[in-house]
């Protein structure tokens, strides 16, 4: 029996990232950037108002808000027009409003000394203006504006190149493109960007007992659960998924279906028919496509599984159990990390935390357990607590409803057969899109 670690090493060694492709920035979110995006132009490209208010020369409103002197008769205001001047009261500067500028204005506006121009956020700054007085510090006047608070040069102005300068790297190679990166790419005028694309993954179900969900099962038949569940799991991991559906057990037909997917996929997942004679038949049918091995892995559920590299491009190909829970757990432990590596993720594994059990947990000695659990947090202590779903480690592995209720997998070491209340255990958090 092969250890989980040894089998996972074999699997991850087969990881190959698809060649970078250039895509529209609207399609790049969540992907890894494959180029250094260098800015060619400054951003912003012109001085612009950072708030709604009045563009001014800072020197013209320097007295606004300053307490008036005791000796008003000898006070020199330097040409500033002051309103309601009383000793020790904050001075108010009055300026004529000589225009208004909105975002997108293309005709330059010139400001003379001791004048103001009304501006909206994002509007080009008038010539000679070096600051904006926010609207809330004025009376909002139309022909004349009273300013009750001074500003310094550069206040509330976005200067040319404040964000990025020509030659700056806007988005670095190897960074994951999120909403901020998409916005920055748009801001520097990039419509397309080179990225590492999502690996293409095909899911195939095998089983004469299977019918698709648009048909009514007959005697001895069941719905094809696995191709839908595994396709969803692959999308959640970040793959570009093709759900092939049900393939016939006939050797030649099965080979044709698999071979067709090897041409279009970086990963192929085949589910069902891996035990006993059925497993041997699958391996024989695909033998001329490459080496495919069915092994027992020291884990539960999902101990019997297969892996190989098929086709001219040696595409990583998985054989997973027909039991939906075993298939999903096997996928989580073995296939998901391969997808994350292909995406260029630095940490391909799920986040693992420590939690204390709130009930006894039974496991299978000699196999690493991946048990369905409910993770919660103690409001008083902040400690993580976990409860296993399903009492038996062997008798309820088929219960898909329990897996649907789980928000974590409880990881039990292979040398542990039982955990008691309050024992510490590792837990993999099943965060969606994580």
Secondary structure, 3 states (H helix, E strand, C coil): CECHHHHHHHHHCCCCCCCCEEEEHHHCCCCEECCCEECCCCECCCCEECCCEEEECHHHHCCCCCECCCCHHHCCCCCCEEECCCCCCECEEEEEEEEEECCCCCCCCECCCCEEEEECCCCECCECCCEEEEHHHECCCCCEEEECCCCCCCCCEECCCCCECCCCEEECCCCECCHHHHHHHHHCCCCEEEEECCCEEEEEEECCCEECCCCCCCCCCEECCHHHHHHHHHHHHCCEEEEEEEECCCHHHHHHHHHHHHHHCCEEEEECCCCHHHHHHHHHHHHHHEEEEEEEECEECCCEEEEEEECCCCEEEEEECCCHHHHHHHHHHHHHHHHHHHCCCCCCCCCEEEEEECCCEECCCCCEEEEEEEEEECCCCCCEEEEECCCCCCCCCCCHHHHHHCCEEEEECCCCCEECCCCEEEEEECCCCC
